[in-house]
Amino acid sequence: MTQTRALIVVMGDQLSLALSSLQAADKTRDRVLMAEVWDEATYVRHHKKKIAFLFSAMRHFAEELRADGWTVDYGTLDAPGNTGSFTGEVARAVAAHRPERIVVTEAGEWRVAQMLGGWEAAFGIPVDVLPDTRFICPLPVFCEWAEGRKQLRMEYFYRDMRRRTGLLMDGDQPTGGQWNFDADNRKSAALDLFMPRPPVFAPDSLTQEVMALVQSRFGNHFGDLEPFQFAVTRADAEAAFAAFVCHALPHFGDYQDAMLTGEPFLYHAVIAQYLNCGLLDPLAVCRAVEHAFRAGSVPLNAAEGFIRQIIGWREYVRGIYWLEMPGYERSNFFEHTRPLPDFYWTAETDMTCVRAAVTQTREHAYAHHIQRLMVTGTFALLAGIDPHELHEWYLAVYADAYEWVELPNTVGMSQFADGGLLASKPYAASGAYINRMSNYCGTCRFDVKQRTGPNACPFNALYWDFIVRHRGKIGGNPRMAQMVRTYDKFAEDEQARIASSAAAILAKL
C-alpha cells in the first residue's frame, strides 16, 4: 500500500477544485479527508435547508474529486465512530494513515482558524496552512490597504479592486466615466413586472439521503426543509448563474433594492450560497458579467452593481473581519441589550414587512440584502436588540451565511455596533423607506403615514425614539445631526407621544 504523504483536509466551505491545498497536492500519494461533523452543524442552530445544502454539496464534491482521480475519505454524520468534530475526524485519519503532514487551506472563520492552529501540537506532525486563493484580495494586501487610514470606506477599496482586476476599466479610467452607478439602482418595483425565477433542481438520490438525515437529526431546527431546490453540484450552480445573467441581470441594477409581497427573488442572482462554499468562483462570475455588458446584453448599471457586490463588498467585509477579530463579534456601540423577539423565528407579527422577510427566510433560507438590512436589521437597530443575538440569528438562518461575511454586515453595516468603523452612518430609517421601496405597507395593519398611536407603523415612533435615545452618540455624525435637529423642532406634546408610542411597542416585545 502506498504511504500517504499528506492528508489534505477539505472543509464544507472549500468545495473547489482550485483550492490551494489541492493544487499543492499529489493525487498519487496524498489523501483527501472530508467529514460531516455535529459541531459545525450546531454551533448555531442552522436552518435545516442550509445543513442539507452543505452536506449534499460536500458529498457531491467528494464524488467529483474521486472522478478526478483523488483518494477521498468521507465521513458522513451517521457513520460509525464519527467523533462529531473536525479535530476528532482528523485524529482518526492520522491514526489510520500515518501521514507525513497535514495540508489545509486557511479557514474562513476565526474559531476554525484557532482549531487548525492546535493541530500540529495535537498530532505531532507538520501542518501546512495555505492561503485561500479563491478570494481576489489576499489578506496581507487588505491589511496594507487599511494601515494608517482613518476611515476604512468600501468605496475606496472597491476602486482599488477595479484597478487590480481590470474589471469595467477602460485603460486607467472606469467604464462609463464613473465608478459607481448606485444612484441608478433604487427603483421601486411593481407587481406587473416580469419576474424570472431562479432555476430549481430536483433532489437526486444523494440529496434525498441527506434530507432524510437532516430531518431525523435536525428536525427541531428553524426552517422548512422542503421543497429543496438548491444546486448542489458545480455544474448546476454554474447553470443557475448562467440563467441569472441571461434572464435577470439586465434588470438587477434597477430593482436590486425593491421588495414585493410574494416575490422573494425578484431579479437577484441567489448565488451567494454557491460562491461562499466554493461551487462558483467570484472572479469568474464577475468576468462573465463584464462580458455580458461588453456584448451589449446587460446595461452598465446592472453589471457595475453586481461586480461591486463581489469584488467590492464581499472582499471588503472579509478583510474587515480578519482585521478586527477576535472581539469584533462583541461590539456594541449603542449598548443595546434587548433580547431578539420571538417573531424573528415565528414570523408572527402584524408588521407585514417583517412577516414577509421572516416567512421567506423560513421557507427559502434566503432574503435579499435590503430585506436583511432595512427590514429585519433596521427594526433590530431601532428596537435596541442585542447585536450579538441578531448576529447569531443571521448566521443561523441563511444558506449563504458564514461568520466572515455575515458578522461585519450585521455588526458594522446593519447595527452600527462597531461605532462607524465600517459604515458612515447608522442604517436607521422610518417606515417611509419601506413604503418607498416595497408594496408591503399597502396591506399592513399599521398606517405608515402615522407617527404615533396604536395604529401607527412601529418603525416610525421607534425611529425617532432611537434618535433621541442616542443623540449623544450620533449628534456629531454629519449624516445624522440633521435628524436630531428635526426632532428638537417637534412640539413637546409630539415628543411625548413618540416616547409613549415607542415604550408601548417595546413593552410588547
N, C-alpha and C positions, 0 to 999 in steps of 0.2 A: 504494500500500500504506500502511495506517495505521501511523504511527510508534508503536513500543512505548514507552509512557510508563514503565512499571515492569515489571521482571522479578520475579515472585513465586516464590520458591524454597520448595518444599514437600518436607519430608523424610519418610522412611519411617515415622516415629512421629507424624506430623501429619495423619492421614487423616480430617480432619473438615471439613465444610462451614462450621462455625462458627469455623474457625481465624482468629485475629486478622489475619493477613496477607491472607487472602481477604476478610474483612469490610471491610478498608480499601482494597480494590482496585476497579477499574472493568473489568468484563468486556469492554467495547468497546475499551479502549485498552491493557490490561495483558495480559501473557502469563505463564502458569504454567510453571515448569520442574520436572520430576521426573526422577530418574535412579537406576538401579541401579548401584552402584559397588563395585568389588572391595575397596577399603579398608574399607568398612563391613561387608562380608560376612566379612572375615578378620582384623580387629584382635584378635579372639579366634576360635578355631575353632568357630563357631556350629554348633549342631545342624542337620542337613540340613532337618528339618521346620520349624525356625524361619526359615531362609532362604527356603524355599519359601512359607511362610505370608506373610512380609512382601513378597516380590516379587509374589506373586499379589494380595495385598490392595492393593498400590500400583498394579498395572495395572488392577484393577477400580475403584479410586478415580479414576484418570485418566479412565476411561470415564464415571464418574459426573459428573466435572467437565465433560467435553465435552457430556454430555447436558444439563447445567445452563447451557450457553452459554459456557463458558470456552474459550479457545485454550490448548492444552496441548502443550508439547514434552516428550516422554517418551523417555528414553534407556534402552533395555534393556542388560543387561550385555554381550550379544554383538553389540551394534550396531557397525558400522564406525566407528572413530575414538573409541570410548568411552575416556576417559582413565584411568578407574579410580578417580577421586577426585571429591568434591564440588566442590572448588575448580577442578579441571580442567574439569568439565562446565559450571560457571558461566562460566568464562573463554570456553569455546566459544560459549555462548549470548550473552554480552555482545558478542563479536566479530561474531556473526551478526545480532543485532537492534539493537545500539546503544541500549540503554535509557537513560532519563534517570537512573534509580536502581534499586536492588535493594531489595526488601522481603521480610523473612523473620520468622517467629515465632521467638522465642528458643529456643535449643537445650535439649534435655533433659539433655545430658551436658557435662561440663566441657571435654573435649577438643574437642568440636564447637563449643562457645562460643568457644574460643580460635581455631578456624579462622575462624568468622564475623568475629571481631574483626580479622582481617587483610585482609578483602575490600576495604574502602574504599581502603586504600593500594595494594592489588594491582591494582584495576580503575579507580581514578581517578574513581569516581562515588560519590554518597552511598549509604550502606547503612542502611536503617531496620530496626532490630531491635525488634520489638513484643513486649509481654508475652504469655505463653501463658495466655489467659483460660479455657482448659479446666480449669485447676486452680481449686479453690474458695478456697484461701488464697493471695493474692498474696505473692510472696517478701518484699516490704518489710513486709507485715503480720506474717509469721512472724518476721522479724528483730526487729521491735518487740516481739513477744511474748517472744522469747528473751533480749532485752537485760537484763542485770543479774540474771538468775536463776541461782542456784547449781546447780539441778538442772533439766534440760530433760525432765521426765517427760511422756510422751504423754498420760496420763490427764487432766492439767490442760489441755493443749492441746485435747484432744477435747471437753471440756466447753465450752470457748470456741467450738469449731466448732459444737456443737449449738445454742448460743445464737445464733451468727451465721447459721445456716441455718434455724433453727426446726424442724429435724427432730426428731421424737419429743419435742416440748415441749408442755406444757400451760401456757400463759402463760409465766411465768419459771421453772417447775419441770419437771424431766424426767418424761416419761410413766411412770407406774408407781411414782413416788416415789424412784427411784434411777437413777444414771447408767449403771451397768454391771451386766450380768447374766452376767458371765463365769463366775461360780461355778456357774451352771446349765448350762454348756456343756461339761461334761467327762465325759459318759457314755461308757463303752466300748461298742463295737458288737458285735453277734453276727451270725453268718452267716445267721440266719433272718430278718433284717430285709429288707424290700423295698428294693432299691437302684435308684433311677431312673438311667438312663444319659443323659448329655448328648446332645443331638441331634447327628447326624453329617451331613455334607454331602459328597455325591459331587463329585469334582473336575470342573469344566466344562472346555471346550477350552482356555481361557486358563490355568487352573491346571495342566492336563496339559502344556502347553508349558513352564511354569515348572519343573515337576517334572523334565522331561527335561533342562532346562538345569542344574538343581541336581545331578542325578545325574552329568551329564557334567563339570561344573566343580568340584563339591564332594563327589564320591563318596567321598573318603577322610576326610570329616569324621565326627564322632561321630553316632550315632543312626540310627534307622530312618526312611526317607522314606515308606514305605508300611506300612499304609494311611494315606492322608492324608484327614483328616475335619474339619479346621477350617473354620469360616465364614471367607470372605474378602471378603464384601460387608457393607455396613451392615445391609441387610435380614435377612441370615442371622444376623448377630451379635445383632440385636435379637430374632430368633426363638429363638436359643439362650438368651438371658437370660429371655425370657418363659416358656420351658419350665422353667427353674430355679425361677422364682417360683411356678409352678403346682405342680410335682411334687416338688421337692427342698427348697426353702426352709423349709417347715413343720418339717422335721426337722434343718435345717442347724445350728441352735443347739445342740441336744442332743448331736450327734455330730461336731461340727467338729474335735475333737481325736482322733477314733478312727482306727485303722489296721487294715485287714483284708487278708489274703492274697488276691490275685486281684481286689481291689476298688480300683482306682486312684482312683476319683472319689467314691464314697460319696454324700454329699449336698452336695458342693461345687459352686459355680457354674461353675468352669472358664471364667471370662470375663476374667481379668486380661490375657491377651494382647490382647483386643479393647479393653479400657479403655486400655491403655498405648500402643496405636498409633493411637487416635482413633476407632475404629469405634463405640464406645459412649461416652456422656457420663456422668461419675461422679455429678454431682448428679442427673441424670435417673434413673439406676438407683436411687439412694437414695430419691428421691421415689416411685418405683414400689413399692419395698419398704415404705415407710411407708404407702402407700395400701393395700397388701395387708393390713398389720396393722390399719389403721383399718376395713377391710371385714370383719375377723374371720376371714380365711383363713390368717393366719400368726401364731404366738404372739409375744409381745413379746421373749422372749429371743433368738429367731431373727432378728427384724427388727433389734433393737439390735445383736446380734453382727455382722451383715452391715454395717450402717451404720457401726459403729465401725471396721471394716477399711478402709472407703473414706474417710470424712471425718476419721477419727482417724488411723489408722496410715499410710495411703497419703500423705496430705497432710503428715503429720509427718515421715516419712523423707525426703520431697523437701526439706522445709525444712532438716533436719539436713544433708543432702548439700550444699546450696549454702552453708550457713553454714560448713561445715568444709573445703570444697575450696578450693585443692588441698592435697594432703598426707594427707588422711584415708585414702586407699587404702593408705598405707604404715604405718598404725597397727599396733602390735604390742606391746601392754601386757605380755603374758606372754613375749615374746621367743621365740616358737615358730618353729622353722626346719625341721622335718621335711618332706621332700617329700610331695606328695599321693600316696597309694598307688595303684597301678595299678588296683585293683578299683573305684575311682570311675569308671573308664572301661569296665572289662570286666564288672563285677558278679560276678567270680569270687572269691567269699568264702563261707566256711561260716556267716557271720553272716546268718541269714535276714532280719532287718530291713533290713540294709544292702543285701543282694542284691535284696530286693523293691523298695526305693526306687530303686536304680540301674537295675534292669531296666525299671521303668515309666518312668523318666526317658528311657532309651534308646528305648523304644517310643513314648512319647507326647509327649516334650519337656515333661513335666508331672509334678510331685509336689506334694501339698498342703503347707500351711505346717508342720504338725507333722512330717511326714517330712523336710522340709528342716531344721527347727530341731532336732528331738530325735533324729533318726537320723543322717543324714549330717553335720549340723552338730555335734551333740554328740560323735560319735566323733572328728571332726577336732579339737575342742577338747581332749578327754581325751588324745588321742594326740600333741598338740603339733604339729599340722600348720601350716605357714606360712599365716597367714590370707590373704596376698595370692594364693597359689596357689589356695586354696579359693575366694576371691572370683572369680578368673578362671574357675574351673570352673563355678560357679553362673551366671555371666554368659554362658557359652557354651552351657549345656545346656538352658536353659528358654526356651520360646517367649515368655514374658512378661517376660524379664529385660532391663532397661536399667540402666545404672550408677546412675542417680539413685535407683532403688528397691532394687536388689539390693545395692549396696555398704553402705549403713547397716544393712540386715538382716543381712549377713554379718559385717562388721567390728564393728558395735555390738551387735546383738541376739545373734547366734549365737556369735561368738568372743570377745566382751568385749574386743576388741583396742583399743578406744578408752578402756579403763580405767574405764568406767562413765558416760561422757557420756550414753549412750542408755539402757542397761539398768541396773536397780538391783542386779543380781547376775549372775554367770556362769550360763549355762544348762547347768550340769554336772549329769549325772544318771547313776545306775547303770542296770542292766538292769531294775530294778523298775518304773521308769516305763513303759518299753516294754511290759513284761508286763501292766501295768495297762490300758494304752490300746490293746492290739492282741492278735491271736492268733498273732503271729509266733513267740513263744517255744515254743509247744507242739510245733512241728515242727522246731525248731532243733537242730543237733548239740550246741550248748553248753547247759549247765544254768544257767538264770537264777538259781537259788537257791544256786549255789555261788559263793563269792567268789574263790577261788584254785584253782590246779591246771589241768592241761591241758584239762579238760572244762568249766571254769567259763566263764560268759559274759564275754567280754573287756571289756564295759562296766564290770563290777564292779571288777576289780583296777585298771583304768585310772582309774576314778573316784577311788578312794582314793589312788592314786599322784598324780593331779592335785592332790588336796587337800594332800598333804604336800609336793609339789614347790613349790607356790605359796602355802604358808601365810603367808609374809611379806607377800604382796600381798593375800590375801583374808581374813586373820585378823581384820582390823578391820572387815570388812563384816558388819553385823548379821545378814544373812541367810545368811552362810557360817561365822561364828565357831563356831556350834554343831557343825558338821561337823568342824571342826578339833579341837574338844574331844572329840568322839566318837572320832576317830582316835587321839587321845592315850590313850584308855582301853583300846585294844586291847593285848593282851599282846605282848611283844617278838617272840615267835616268829610271831604272826599278822602283825605289821608286816613281818617279814622275808619271809613267804610272799607278801604283797601286792607287795613290791618285786621279788621273784623272778618272780612271775607277770607283772607288768607289763613287766618287762625282756624276758621271753620273747616276749610279744605284740609289743612294739615292734621287737624284733630281726627278726621275720618280715615286717614291713612293708617 
